[in-house]
């Protein structure tokens, strides 16, 4: 019997692809990988701009799409690879012949002087512009379960405002609820391609919306039409997630070649930004199926790791379903440790899509500097630490930004009173309004501590659970917002009943309430065991709410520990960090913050102002992404 492995157990698997059987395995953690290093061609010493080496001729015209007049469909290549798959797929037109225009020369120029931003104002432009293709499982506001959706819904817009041509490719999820209205404005491009994978051909459609300077492209297939979130439902992760995201990756590779958005295609000279394992197959396809046949020779891929714990691991037998040549199995091959095997003859073999992306991507990014180091350690590498360590030269971290228009205390539509770093009076009014809304005693001088996030082990909820009986002995109020593990949800309800005047637990994720808690609390607690970036501490600082966080990943990067004696006694820092992650350290940091709030009002006011003035905008992050794009095009692309 073929088996799926999760830590400490074995789950029988009877795969019949494609299907919607449920399995908790697709998003499970994995812990071991052999040391596998890729081969890369050496540099030739030439300066590379926009993907071309000076002195080499531009052969993009020789690799343009060809029109199959006999069949009336677009053929992107007729050579077959060793597995018998056609390189490129057929574009099925609604009727008649298809004309796919090449980008005009002035659009792909590196020289950009001035241009208007999406709001009509002149904005600074970069001198080198790129055709950027984001591939992601979710993009706000169309689909979102966490930080990945925020990143892929905001960063592309900022990059487009800086002069780049930007496309975002994501599935068109329909679940039969009011959430489907988010796709109401997208239109069918009437373009269809056939994807050779999973033992046959799957036809997918493309939908499109041009919004805020970005081409939002949605891959449509029946596999994306079902109740639940993008990854699963109340019974667990969908059992066919590998199939669903394999379709996404194949379609994303074809979209720049076949979709004449705005009258012309993006072409081959693209920068693919692939996000987590769901999009990880893109860089493997570029290396294994496209570049060997002269397609995408000048394209680059950047892997952005938002959470290394999820790697897309499936049984080794599923490799044949991915549409890759047989000789590329080693790039994705994965071996479980002996303790996870079921019997003496079990080889522990599997395929790991994220591993394939780490091997073949031209650059690797994480969503904070600290996390880029943590994933090279045994504790944070989830079995990929050796491979990631071998690629340190191309591994960097860029801290996520926040949408400073949505998260702005001077204009937030969800809060009762507005305020700014120059006028903080509205924050005290927001606190009173929150206490009234939650039914807590209205006490403006009582420290109000908040927590917003998933109720699970990663977020350190068990530490809060351990600390609450002791913390409730202090003169404080505590409010929690989140959902997740049913045990923690029930604990929140029970704790609220036990401490009616001090504790409130809101069991769900509610966007307006999250804004009001962020604005009304004095302190935000984040005892996460690991946090690739974290956004809530950034939102909190934007609203003058002081974070107390475990010093890990992006939390340690963004929160500066308060020092009242620095700057000639004026103080510096924006919050408190603590480590290691134990209850005693968390309580110590909280009580230092509470003491400062009560006894040192001027220091607390300085903390609030410094936090609110920190620059965590996407504009700052976008400039760092542009630097990584430049580095990627300076190096030669990955080849086996």
Secondary structure, 3 states (H helix, E strand, C coil): CCEEEECCEEEECCCCCCCCCECCCCCCCCCCCCCCCCCCCCCCCCCEECCEECCCCCCHHHHCCEEECCCCEEECCCCECCCCCECCCEECCCCCCCCCCCCCCCCCCCCCCCEECCCCCEECCCCCCCEEEEECCCCCCCCCCCHHHHHHHHHHHHHHHCCCEEEEEEECCECCCHHHHHHCCCEEEEEEEEEEECCEEEEEEEEEEEECCEEEEEEECHHHECCCCCCEECCEEECCHHHHHHHHHHHHHHHHHHCCHHHCCCCCCEEEEEECHHHCHHHHHHHHHHHHHCCCCCCEEEEEECCCCCCCEEEHHHHHHHCCCHHHHHHHEEECCHHHCCCCCCCCEEEEHHHHHHHHCCEEEECCHHHHHHCCCCCCCCCCHHHHHHCHHHEEECCCCECCCCCCCCCCCCCCCCCCCCCCHHHHHHHHHHHHHHCCCCCCCCEEEEEECCECHHHCHHHHHHHHHHHCCCCEEEEEEECECHHHHHHHHHHHHHCCCCEEEEECCCHHHHHHHHHHCCEEEECCCCCCCCCHHHHHHHCCCEEEEECCHHHHHHCCECECCCCCCCCECCEEEECCCCHHHHHHHHHHHHHHHHHCHHHHHHHHHHHHHCCCEHHHHHHHHHHHHHHHHHCCCCCC
